[in-house]
Amino acid sequence: MEISRWGFDKISRISDRYRHLRDFLADVLEGERTLIKDQKGKEQPAPAFEIASDVERIEWSTRLTGVRAADRPVVVFKALAPFFEAGFCLREAETNELTLESMFLFGRVFLPPAKEAPVVDLPLPALESGTVFRGRSSAVLRVFKLEGLAQLHQASTFAFSPEKGIVYLLVCGRPHPWQLTAIEKAHLAVTNMIHPGARL
């Protein structure tokens, strides 16, 4: 697995035409006000969330029996929630638009309403199999209207494509050496689960 640096700061702000994403995120955070700034602009403490470190265990703890191949990427993505502070699973349409399939935040998974997946304005580099891109989280959080999450401002965001047309963005707040280990293990586990028998 190759990890490349990429300027996530080049990600543009969300435009008005992506109202559904803003509405969805507003609904997600409505019951999670401790995650963002309060009315007076003070930072709230991080919620009680203890990040799990044994990323490789998702391979034996995630049940994929009977799961259609097309649904595997989203099911596997949700299994990553205990191991990263935040994550976003995006699907690329034939029109090159990205839609939000699923997201998690401090261990809680959120799904957009069926058939109403919000469109995300997120220019990404070409994600080739086996390549992971790393960038600053600030721009990614801004796109998803989560800039109030002060505890993630120093985190890194990693992007990779576990399958054609699917993109995972994982926000990792671990210190640098442990970040790379966690991402490498997650990438290997995800690849093995979505494409059994495939090795990098």
C-alpha positions as a printed Julia matrix, in Angstrom:
200×3 Matrix{Float64}:
   0.0     0.0     0.0
   1.37    3.39   -0.99
   0.45    6.48    1.03
   0.64    9.76   -0.87
   0.31   13.3     0.4
  -2.4    15.36   -1.21
  -3.63   18.87   -0.48
  -7.1    18.38    0.95
  -6.99   22.15    1.49
  -7.89   22.4    -2.21
 -11.32   20.94   -1.53
 -13.89   23.6    -2.31
 -16.65   24.76    0.0
 -20.06   23.26   -0.42
 -22.34   25.24   -2.73
 -26.02   26.07   -2.35
 -27.04   23.35   -4.76
 -25.99   20.76   -2.18
 -28.76   21.72    0.22
 -29.6    18.06    0.93
 -26.15   17.43    2.43
 -26.53   20.43    4.74
 -30.01   19.26    5.75
 -28.79   15.73    6.41
 -25.83   16.91    8.48
 -28.06   19.31   10.42
 -30.31   16.38   11.3
 -27.3    14.25   12.31
 -25.97   16.94   14.62
 -29.32   18.04   16.03
 -29.12   15.39   18.71
 -25.33   15.64   18.98
 -24.88   19.24   20.05
 -21.96   18.29   22.29
 -19.97   17.6    19.12
 -20.02   21.19   17.89
 -19.73   24.73   19.21
 -22.48   25.89   21.51
 -24.59   29.01   20.94
 -21.9    31.28   22.42
 -19.18   29.87   20.2
 -17.38   27.96   22.96
 -15.81   24.66   22.06
 -17.47   21.65   23.61
 -15.42   18.77   25.02
 -15.18   15.63   22.91
 -17.91   13.09   23.62
 -17.05    9.94   25.54
 -15.5     7.85   22.76
 -12.62    5.49   23.25
 -11.01    4.62   19.96
 -10.32    0.92   19.39
  -6.81    0.02   18.29
  -7.15   -3.56   17.01
  -8.3    -2.61   13.5
  -7.49   -6.03   12.1
 -10.3    -7.58   14.18
 -12.97   -6.17   11.85
 -12.24   -9.1     9.55
 -13.58  -11.66   12.0
 -16.14   -9.45   13.77
 -18.03   -8.3    10.67
 -20.61  -10.69    9.28
 -20.81  -10.61    5.5
 -22.64  -13.89    4.99
 -25.57  -13.25    2.7
 -24.51   -9.64    1.98
 -24.7    -8.82   -1.73
 -21.35   -7.89   -3.32
 -22.76   -4.43   -4.2
 -23.6    -3.77   -0.53
 -20.29   -4.99    0.93
 -18.42   -1.65    0.75
 -21.03    0.16    2.9
 -21.32   -2.73    5.39
 -17.53   -2.91    5.74
 -17.31    0.88    6.06
 -19.72    0.89    9.01
 -17.51   -1.7    10.74
 -14.68    0.89   10.79
 -16.62    3.24   13.11
 -14.95    2.1    16.38
 -11.45    2.63   14.94
 -11.55    6.21   13.63
 -13.0     9.45   14.94
 -14.96   10.13   11.76
 -15.48    8.62    8.35
 -17.39    9.21    5.14
 -18.32    6.61    2.51
 -18.89    8.2    -0.89
 -20.21    6.69   -4.11
 -19.13    8.06   -7.48
 -21.9     8.24  -10.08
 -21.4     8.0   -13.84
 -21.78   11.79  -13.89
 -18.66   12.0   -11.63
 -20.8    13.34   -8.77
 -20.07   11.97   -5.33
 -22.95   11.03   -3.04
 -22.76   10.35    0.69
 -23.68    6.72    1.32
 -22.86    6.6     5.02
 -20.87    8.43    7.68
 -19.78    7.89   11.25
 -18.8    10.27   13.99
 -17.27    9.21   17.32
 -18.57    5.65   17.01
 -22.08    6.49   15.79
 -23.09    5.56   12.24
 -25.49    7.72   10.23
 -27.21    6.83    6.94
 -28.93    9.31    4.62
 -32.57    8.55    3.77
 -32.94    5.88    1.1
 -32.86    7.27   -2.46
 -31.93   10.72   -1.15
 -28.17   10.38   -0.8
 -26.76   13.93   -0.58
 -24.35   15.09   -3.28
 -20.93   16.14   -1.97
 -18.75   18.78   -3.66
 -15.42   17.1    -3.07
 -12.74   17.13   -5.79
 -10.48   14.15   -5.18
  -7.35   12.89   -6.92
  -7.54    9.75   -9.06
  -7.69    6.96   -6.5
  -5.92    3.91   -7.84
  -6.11    0.52   -6.2
  -3.5     0.18   -3.44
  -2.94    3.94   -3.05
  -4.0     5.94    0.0
  -3.95    9.73    0.03
  -3.38   11.75    3.19
  -4.47   15.34    3.76
  -5.34   17.8     6.49
  -8.76   17.35    8.07
  -9.67   21.03    8.29
 -10.81   21.32    4.66
 -12.71   18.02    4.78
 -14.49   19.03    7.99
 -15.38   22.35    6.36
 -16.98   20.58    3.37
 -19.1    18.49    5.73
 -19.93   21.51    7.93
 -18.11   19.94   10.89
 -15.47   22.62   11.45
 -16.77   23.04   15.01
 -15.12   19.73   15.92
 -12.04   21.35   17.43
 -10.67   18.01   18.64
 -10.22   16.94   15.0
  -8.46   20.06   13.7
  -5.03   18.42   14.06
  -6.17   15.06   12.7
  -5.34   13.72    9.24
  -7.83   12.51    6.65
  -7.02    9.45    4.55
  -8.76    8.71    1.24
  -8.77    5.45   -0.67
 -11.01    3.5    -2.99
 -11.74   -0.05   -1.79
 -13.71   -0.72   -4.97
 -14.37    1.09   -8.23
 -16.89    3.85   -7.63
 -16.52    3.85   -3.83
 -14.35    6.22   -1.78
 -13.62    6.01    1.93
 -12.5     9.11    3.85
 -11.21    8.24    7.32
 -10.35   10.9     9.89
  -7.59    9.76   12.24
  -6.44   11.73   15.27
  -3.73    9.3    16.4
  -0.11   10.51   16.5
   1.76   10.1    13.21
   3.41    6.67   13.59
   0.2     5.07   14.89
  -1.87    6.76   12.17
   0.01    4.95    9.43
  -0.24    1.6    11.2
  -4.0     2.01   11.71
  -4.57    3.01    8.07
  -2.41    0.18    6.72
  -4.31   -2.37    8.82
  -7.68   -0.88    7.87
  -6.8    -0.83    4.17
  -5.67   -4.46    4.24
  -8.71   -5.61    6.23
 -11.14   -3.74    3.97
  -9.51   -5.18    0.82
  -9.65   -8.72    2.22
 -13.31   -8.35    3.19
 -14.59   -6.75   -0.01
 -12.42   -8.88   -2.3
 -11.75  -12.15   -0.42
  -8.43  -13.69   -1.38
  -6.99  -10.45   -2.79
  -3.62   -9.44   -1.38
  -1.78   -6.15   -1.78
